[in-house]
Amino acid sequence: MTLRKSTATILAILTSFPVSLAWAQDAAQHLMAGHLLAVDLCSACHALPGQPTPRLSGLDAPSFAEIANRPSTSAASLRAFMTSTHLDEHRMAMNSSNATLAPYQQDDLIDYILSLRSGR
C-alpha cells in the first residue's frame, strides 16, 4: 500500500513538472517583454533598475521600483494609471504611449513593475 502511494506521488510530481516548467518560462517571457516595453516607452521619464536616472533630466517622475513599492500599487491601480493621461511636473498632459498599449502589453508591463517590489 505504501509503495503504491509513493509511486502515485512520484508520478504526480513528474507529470506536473513540464507544466510548471512551461509556466515558469512563460512568466519569464512576460517579464522580459514588460522590461523591453519599459526601456522603449518609459525610461525617458522613469528610472529603471540599472539606470540611475531617467534619460531626460530634470523630471520628477518616480522610478519603477518606487512605484512598485508603494502600498497602494496593485495590478488594478497600474492599469488605471496606464490608461489615463500622464501629467508632467507642470501638470501638463504628456504624450504617453501607454494609452495605445494592447491589453497583453499592459499585462506584461504591469507584471514587470510588480516584479520590482522589494523582497521578491
N, C-alpha and C positions, 0 to 999 in steps of 0.2 A: 504494500500500500504506500509506504513512504517513497519507494523508488518511483512509482507512478506519479506521485505528486511532484517529486524533484524533476522528473523528466518533463512533465507538463509545464513546470515553472521555467525550466531552461528553454523549452520550445517557445514559450510565450515571449521570453526575453529576446531570443534570437530572431523571431519573426517580427518583432516590433522595432528592432534596431534599424533596418533600412528606412522605415517610415520616419524614425527620429532623426536619422542622418539627413534624409531628404528635407525634413522640416528645418533643420539647422542650416543647411546650405541655402534654402530659400530665404530664411531670415537674414543671413549674411548678405545675400544679393540685394535684398531690400534696403539694408543699412548702407551698403555701398552706393546704391542708386540715390538714396537720400543725401549721402555725403557729396556726391557729384553734383546734385542739384544745388546744394548749399554753396559749394565752391563757385558754381557757374552763376547763380542768381542772387545769392545773399551775402557773399563775403565782401562785397564792396562796402557794405554798411555794418555788418555784424562780424565780429571776430570769431574765428573757428579754432578748435584745438590745433596747436602747431602754428597758428598765425597770430602773433602777439597783438596786432592791431588790424582794424579793417583797412582795405585798400584805399578808401577815401578818408583822409584825415580830417579831424575837426568835427566828426559826427559823434553823437552821444547815444548811439544805438547799443543796447546791451549785447553781450556776447551770447552765443547759443548756449554755452554752459550756464550762464547766469539765468537765462530764460528757463532752461531745463530744471534748475534747482529752486525755482520759485514754488512756494507751497500751492499756489493757485494754478500751476501749469498742469494741464491734462491734455489728452488727445483732443477732447471736445473744445477746450479753450484755444488750443493751437489752430484747429481747423477754423474756428470762428474768426480768429485774428487773420489767418491767411486769406480768407475770403472777403475781408473788409479792406478798406483803404489804409495803407501805412501813412503815418504823418512824420515829417521831419522835425528838427528841433524848433522850427519856426511855425509849427502846426500847419504846414502846407502839405497838401497831398503829394506823395511821391508817385512816380511811375513804377509801381510794383508789378512784377510779372506773376506774383503768386495767385492773383485772381484768375489767371489763364491756365493754371496748372490743372491737369486732369486729376480726377479723384485718386487714381492709383499713385500719381506723383505726390499728391498731398500726403497720402498714407506713408510713402517712403520718407518724405521729409519729416513728418511727424515722428515716425519710428526713429529716425536718426537723432532728432533733437532730444527725444526722451531717453535715448541710449547714453546721453551725456550726463545724466544725473550722477551725482557723487554716490559712491558706494555700490556702483554697478560693476 
